Amino acid sequence: MPALSSRIRRLAAVAAVIIGGAGGAVAGPAWLAAATTAPHVTLSPGSGPPTSAVRVSGAGFGAHKAVDIYLDTTDEALATTNASGSFSNITITVPASSVPGKHWVTAIQRPSGPSAQAAFTVRTNWSQFRYSGNHTGSNPYENVLSPANVAALDQAWSYPTGADLAYSSPAVVNGVLYAGSDSGNVYALNASTGARLWSYATGSQVDSSPAVANGVAYVGSNDHNVYALKAATGAKLWSYTTGDVVLSSPVVANGVVYIGSNDGNVYALNAVTGARLWSYPAGGGVDSSPTVVNGVVYVSSLDGNLHAFRLPGGLATPARPSPGNLHPNDSLRTQRP
């Protein structure tokens, strides 16, 4: 019996070297490694609005096997694993009807083989004043409320700020609500429960509506400053001082923060550093929020005018090509419906 026990120990040691390697030891075959790894899947991105394209990758399945990929209960795609039991970047599309919340992506090896799951979170974010830089005021991904059910709305929660919220409109991004208050605070609340996550005290009322982009919340204050706060914690990243109160709500587009001030200027600030990139004296206080569309910044001012700003020469769009000057790309393959 001691001899048998010793043989078992030696075989176990050899198997460990083959499967895991030992400081440069020769690895075992790919199919053996695949067989010893628990199946798992990863998603990129892990959250987004309805109609998002999601890339699904998996490992730990059998070598050269067919794997069905489901979104909730619908079979969306069929992948084939390689010799290591892996597949990568299989694209599925989240249906437009998918409501906000967790939806499950399931990969199942045929026939009735091992499986793995990962959650994709559907979010319909409203990241800045009137939804976007062109201020449409319309969320194209809203798929819950409609004329058929909106009359049944009921209050889910409320949060006391100690003052009127005044003119600040909330932004909601990744399950967090951001808003200002006449108490001088900027608040981040859990959008589902109303629980306070953090608050940041400016020097005066906050009538400006926050804009959230790339993990940063931007907002103006009546203390004359524009603030950039870390969206996750409320820590101040930078502030920029204007000459008067900032009632205007910021717009963030392509790394630039556009905002007005009652000092009569429209400002363009670097979204990362807060450095002033450009400003224009409008002739009166700028309480309105800029709109950025097609390379043009639009804003109204208390001088009674609407202003539009664009780069000299406008947009350089391609000229209409002559069909005779176009040449086929022979590397392309026919796409079939």
C-alpha positions as CSV (number, residue, x, y, z in Angstrom):
1,M,0.0,0.0,0.0
2,P,2.8,2.5,0.7
3,A,4.2,1.9,-2.8
4,L,0.8,2.5,-4.4
5,S,0.4,5.7,-2.4
6,S,3.8,6.9,-3.6
7,R,2.9,6.2,-7.2
8,I,-0.3,8.2,-6.9
9,R,1.6,11.1,-5.4
10,R,4.1,11.0,-8.3
11,L,1.3,10.8,-10.9
12,A,-0.4,13.8,-9.3
13,A,2.9,15.8,-9.4
14,V,3.4,15.0,-13.1
15,A,-0.2,16.0,-13.9
16,A,0.3,19.3,-12.0
17,V,3.4,20.1,-14.1
18,I,1.7,19.2,-17.4
19,I,-1.4,21.2,-16.7
20,G,0.0,24.3,-14.9
21,G,3.6,24.3,-15.8
22,A,6.4,24.7,-13.2
23,G,8.8,27.6,-13.8
24,G,9.2,26.9,-17.5
25,A,8.1,23.3,-17.6
26,V,6.5,22.1,-20.8
27,A,2.8,22.8,-20.8
28,G,0.2,20.1,-21.6
29,P,-2.0,20.0,-24.7
30,A,-4.5,22.8,-25.2
31,W,-7.5,20.5,-24.9
32,L,-6.3,19.3,-21.5
33,A,-5.9,22.9,-20.2
34,A,-9.4,23.7,-21.6
35,A,-10.8,20.7,-19.8
36,T,-9.5,21.9,-16.4
37,T,-10.8,25.5,-16.7
38,A,-14.3,26.4,-15.5
39,P,-16.3,27.9,-18.3
40,H,-16.7,31.6,-18.1
41,V,-17.8,34.5,-20.4
42,T,-16.9,38.2,-20.5
43,L,-18.8,41.1,-22.1
44,S,-17.6,44.3,-23.7
45,P,-19.2,46.6,-22.8
46,G,-20.9,45.4,-19.7
47,S,-23.6,48.1,-19.8
48,G,-25.3,50.4,-22.3
49,P,-28.6,51.4,-23.8
50,P,-31.0,49.3,-25.8
51,T,-29.6,48.6,-29.3
52,S,-26.1,48.3,-27.9
53,A,-23.7,46.0,-29.7
54,V,-22.1,43.6,-27.2
55,R,-19.0,41.5,-27.8
56,V,-19.1,38.2,-26.1
57,S,-15.9,36.1,-25.3
58,G,-15.7,32.8,-23.5
59,A,-13.2,30.2,-22.3
60,G,-13.2,26.9,-20.5
61,F,-15.4,25.1,-23.0
62,G,-14.5,22.0,-25.0
63,A,-12.1,22.2,-27.9
64,H,-13.7,22.8,-31.3
65,K,-17.3,22.8,-29.9
66,A,-20.4,24.7,-31.0
67,V,-21.6,27.2,-28.3
68,D,-25.0,28.9,-28.4
69,I,-25.1,32.4,-27.0
70,Y,-28.4,33.5,-25.5
71,L,-29.6,37.0,-24.4
72,D,-32.1,36.2,-21.7
73,T,-34.0,33.4,-23.3
74,T,-33.3,34.1,-27.0
75,D,-30.6,32.3,-28.9
76,E,-28.7,35.2,-30.6
77,A,-25.5,33.7,-32.0
78,L,-23.6,30.4,-32.5
79,A,-19.8,30.4,-31.7
80,T,-17.2,27.8,-32.4
81,T,-14.4,27.3,-29.9
82,N,-10.7,26.9,-30.8
83,A,-8.3,24.2,-29.7
84,S,-8.1,25.8,-26.3
85,G,-11.9,25.8,-25.8
86,S,-12.2,29.6,-26.3
87,F,-14.1,32.0,-28.5
88,S,-13.9,35.7,-28.8
89,N,-15.7,38.9,-29.9
90,I,-19.0,37.3,-31.0
91,T,-21.3,40.3,-31.4
92,I,-24.9,40.3,-30.3
93,T,-27.3,43.3,-30.3
94,V,-29.5,44.3,-27.3
95,P,-33.1,44.6,-28.5
96,A,-34.6,48.1,-28.5
97,S,-37.4,46.6,-26.2
98,S,-35.0,45.6,-23.5
99,V,-36.0,47.5,-20.3
100,P,-33.4,49.0,-17.9
101,G,-31.8,46.5,-15.5
102,K,-29.8,43.3,-15.6
103,H,-30.1,41.0,-18.7
104,W,-28.3,37.7,-18.8
105,V,-26.0,36.4,-21.5
106,T,-25.7,32.7,-21.4
107,A,-23.2,30.5,-23.3
108,I,-24.1,26.8,-23.6
109,Q,-22.0,24.2,-25.3
110,R,-23.8,21.8,-27.7
111,P,-25.3,19.4,-26.9
112,S,-26.3,20.0,-23.3
113,G,-22.7,20.7,-22.4
114,P,-21.2,23.1,-19.8
115,S,-22.5,26.7,-19.6
116,A,-21.5,30.1,-18.3
117,Q,-23.3,33.4,-17.7
118,A,-22.6,37.1,-17.4
119,A,-24.9,40.1,-16.8
120,F,-25.4,43.0,-19.2
121,T,-27.0,46.1,-17.5
122,V,-29.3,48.1,-19.7
123,R,-29.1,51.8,-18.9
124,T,-30.9,54.8,-20.5
125,N,-28.7,57.6,-19.2
126,W,-29.7,61.2,-19.2
127,S,-26.2,62.8,-18.8
128,Q,-26.8,66.5,-19.2
129,F,-29.3,69.3,-19.4
130,R,-32.0,68.4,-22.0
131,Y,-30.3,65.1,-22.6
132,S,-27.5,66.0,-25.1
133,G,-25.3,68.7,-26.6
134,N,-28.0,69.6,-29.1
135,H,-30.6,69.9,-26.3
136,T,-33.3,67.7,-27.9
137,G,-34.9,67.0,-24.6
138,S,-35.7,63.6,-25.9
139,N,-34.3,60.3,-24.7
140,P,-34.4,57.9,-27.7
141,Y,-33.9,54.9,-25.5
142,E,-36.9,55.4,-23.1
143,N,-39.0,52.2,-23.6
144,V,-40.9,52.0,-20.3
145,L,-43.1,55.0,-20.0
146,S,-45.7,55.7,-22.7
147,P,-49.1,57.4,-23.2
148,A,-50.6,54.1,-22.3
149,N,-49.2,53.9,-18.7
150,V,-47.8,57.3,-17.7
151,A,-51.0,58.2,-15.8
152,A,-50.1,55.5,-13.3
153,L,-46.9,57.3,-12.1
154,D,-46.5,57.4,-8.4
155,Q,-43.8,58.9,-6.1
156,A,-40.9,56.4,-5.5
157,W,-38.9,58.6,-3.1
158,S,-37.9,62.2,-2.2
159,Y,-34.7,63.7,-0.8
160,P,-34.7,66.8,1.4
161,T,-31.9,69.2,0.4
162,G,-32.7,71.9,2.9
163,A,-33.5,74.4,0.2
164,D,-35.5,74.7,-3.1
165,L,-33.8,72.9,-5.9
166,A,-34.6,76.0,-8.0
167,Y,-33.5,75.7,-11.6
168,S,-31.1,72.7,-11.4
169,S,-32.3,69.8,-13.5
170,P,-31.0,66.3,-12.6
171,A,-28.7,64.2,-14.7
172,V,-28.9,60.4,-14.3
173,V,-25.9,58.3,-15.3
174,N,-25.2,54.6,-14.5
175,G,-27.8,54.5,-11.7
176,V,-26.7,57.8,-10.0
177,L,-28.7,61.1,-10.0
178,Y,-26.7,64.4,-9.9
179,A,-28.4,67.7,-9.1
180,G,-27.7,71.1,-7.5
181,S,-29.6,73.0,-4.8
182,D,-30.0,76.5,-3.5
183,S,-28.4,75.1,-0.3
184,G,-25.1,75.5,-2.3
185,N,-24.6,71.7,-2.6
186,V,-24.2,69.4,-5.5
187,Y,-25.7,66.0,-4.7
188,A,-25.2,62.5,-6.0
189,L,-28.1,60.2,-5.0
190,N,-28.9,56.5,-5.7
191,A,-31.4,56.9,-8.5
192,S,-33.4,53.9,-7.3
193,T,-33.6,54.6,-3.6
194,G,-32.7,58.3,-3.2
195,A,-29.9,57.5,-0.7
196,R,-27.2,60.1,-0.7
197,L,-23.9,58.9,-2.1
198,W,-22.0,62.2,-1.7
199,S,-22.5,65.9,-1.7
200,Y,-20.1,68.8,-2.5
201,A,-20.5,72.3,-1.0
202,T,-19.9,75.2,-3.4
203,G,-19.8,78.8,-2.1
204,S,-23.4,79.7,-3.2
205,Q,-26.6,78.4,-4.8
206,V,-26.3,75.9,-7.6
207,D,-29.0,76.7,-10.2
208,S,-26.9,75.2,-13.0
209,S,-27.8,71.6,-14.1
210,P,-24.9,69.1,-14.0
211,A,-23.4,67.4,-17.0
212,V,-21.7,64.1,-16.6
213,A,-19.1,62.8,-19.0
214,N,-16.2,60.3,-18.7
215,G,-16.6,59.9,-15.0
216,V,-16.7,63.7,-14.2
217,A,-19.7,65.9,-13.1
218,Y,-19.5,69.5,-14.4
219,V,-21.7,72.2,-12.9
220,G,-21.8,76.0,-12.4
221,S,-22.4,77.8,-9.1
222,N,-23.5,81.3,-8.1
223,D,-20.1,81.7,-6.4
224,H,-18.8,82.5,-10.0
225,N,-17.1,79.1,-10.5
226,V,-17.4,76.2,-12.8
227,Y,-16.6,72.9,-11.0
228,A,-15.4,69.5,-12.2
229,L,-16.1,66.8,-9.6
230,K,-15.3,63.2,-9.7
231,A,-18.6,61.5,-10.4
232,A,-17.9,58.5,-8.1
233,T,-16.8,60.4,-5.0
234,G,-17.5,64.1,-5.4
235,A,-13.8,65.0,-5.1
236,K,-13.0,68.3,-6.8
237,L,-10.8,67.9,-9.8
238,W,-10.7,71.6,-10.8
239,S,-12.6,74.8,-10.8
240,Y,-12.6,77.8,-13.1
241,T,-13.5,81.3,-11.8
242,T,-15.7,83.5,-14.1
243,G,-16.6,87.2,-13.4
244,D,-20.1,86.6,-12.1
245,V,-22.7,84.0,-11.1
246,V,-23.0,80.9,-13.4
247,L,-26.6,80.0,-14.0
248,S,-25.9,78.4,-17.3
249,S,-25.7,74.6,-17.5
250,P,-22.6,73.1,-19.1
251,V,-22.5,71.1,-22.3
252,V,-19.6,68.7,-22.8
253,A,-18.6,67.7,-26.3
254,N,-15.4,66.1,-27.5
255,G,-13.3,67.1,-24.5
256,V,-14.5,70.6,-24.2
257,V,-16.9,72.2,-21.6
258,Y,-19.1,75.0,-23.0
259,I,-20.8,77.3,-20.5
260,G,-22.0,80.9,-20.0
261,S,-21.7,83.3,-17.2
262,N,-23.5,86.4,-16.0
263,D,-20.2,88.2,-16.7
264,G,-21.4,88.3,-20.3
265,N,-18.9,85.7,-21.6
266,V,-19.3,82.3,-23.2
267,Y,-16.5,80.0,-22.2
268,A,-14.9,76.9,-23.7
269,L,-12.8,75.0,-21.1
270,N,-10.6,72.0,-21.3
271,A,-12.7,69.2,-19.8
272,V,-9.6,67.5,-18.2
273,T,-7.7,70.5,-16.8
274,G,-10.2,73.4,-16.7
275,A,-7.9,75.6,-18.7
276,R,-9.7,78.3,-20.7
277,L,-9.5,77.4,-24.4
278,W,-11.7,80.3,-25.7
279,S,-14.1,82.9,-24.6
280,Y,-16.4,85.4,-26.2
281,P,-18.0,88.6,-24.8
282,A,-21.6,88.3,-25.7
283,G,-22.7,91.8,-24.7
284,G,-25.0,90.7,-21.9
285,G,-25.2,88.0,-19.2
286,V,-25.3,84.4,-20.6
287,D,-27.8,82.4,-18.5
288,S,-28.8,80.1,-21.2
289,S,-27.1,76.8,-21.9
290,P,-25.0,76.4,-25.1
291,T,-26.0,74.0,-27.8
292,V,-23.3,72.2,-29.8
293,V,-24.3,70.8,-33.2
294,N,-22.4,70.0,-36.3
295,G,-19.3,72.0,-35.2
296,V,-21.3,75.1,-34.2
297,V,-21.9,76.5,-30.7
298,Y,-25.2,78.3,-30.3
299,V,-26.2,80.4,-27.2
300,S,-28.5,83.2,-26.3
301,S,-27.6,86.2,-24.2
302,L,-29.3,89.0,-22.2
303,D,-28.2,91.4,-24.9
304,G,-31.2,90.2,-26.8
305,N,-29.3,88.2,-29.4
306,L,-28.8,84.6,-30.4
307,H,-25.2,83.9,-31.1
308,A,-23.6,81.2,-33.3
309,F,-19.8,80.4,-33.3
310,R,-18.0,78.2,-35.8
311,L,-14.5,77.7,-37.1
312,P,-13.3,79.8,-40.0
313,G,-14.1,78.1,-43.3
314,G,-16.8,75.9,-41.8
315,L,-16.7,72.1,-42.3
316,A,-14.4,70.5,-44.9
317,T,-16.7,67.8,-46.2
318,P,-15.6,65.5,-49.1
319,A,-16.4,66.6,-52.6
320,R,-18.9,64.5,-54.6
321,P,-16.7,61.8,-56.3
322,S,-16.8,60.9,-59.9
323,P,-17.8,57.2,-60.3
324,G,-15.1,56.8,-62.9
325,N,-12.4,57.6,-60.3
326,L,-13.6,55.0,-57.8
327,H,-11.8,51.6,-57.7
328,P,-13.1,48.4,-56.0
329,N,-11.4,46.8,-53.0
330,D,-10.8,43.3,-54.1
331,S,-10.2,42.0,-50.6
332,L,-13.9,42.6,-49.6
333,R,-16.1,39.5,-49.4
334,T,-19.8,39.4,-50.3
335,Q,-22.2,40.0,-47.4
336,R,-25.2,37.8,-47.6
337,P,-28.6,38.5,-45.8
